[in-house]
Amino acid sequence: MSPMTWEMPKPFAWNYCGTCGNELVIAYDGQSDKPHCPDCRRFYYRNPVPAACCFVRRGKDELLFAQRAVHPCKGEWTLPGGFVELGETTEEAVLRELLEETQLRATRGRLIGVSTKQSPGHGAIMVLGYIIDEWEGEEDMAPDTDAMALQFFKKSERPEMPFSVHRDLLAIYDAMEENG
Ligand SMILES: [Zn+2]
């Protein structure tokens, strides 16, 4: 898909079975009506997609931001992070994303909170925020293809972030910092 023609995806919905390809029917799962594949005897659910982002600290009040090189919100600044993959914990996901997106290396993150946003394209995204207290590799720090630039910002100079989940988590982060 060309970035020039990017548009919001269609509303997220299950229409066909991901295993056998048959058209799904609506059936009662014991609680409510849900898309169902009679052949595979499987119900299809729409749940929030888990993602993780990180607050990489430098010095007293600097945080690392990544400038997006892709749509949506190309050119705007966000927190490094991404979607959790099957087979990994959310902490492993945030450390993997940190390495992939910045080349910074860390061995642990501290969970500070969760923010969920309803999204027409994805259904809903549930983002877990982690503080990265200790990390290394700043001399090798470099953005991957999804980012144009990486930069530490002081609190007074932070860019406005386009995603409400990141703003929610940043408010939690700041409240924690103020309370020591
Ligand atoms: Zn099926």
Residues whose N, C-alpha, C, O or C-beta is under 5 A from the ligand:
A	BS01	ZN	C17 T19 C20 G21 N22 C37 D39 C40
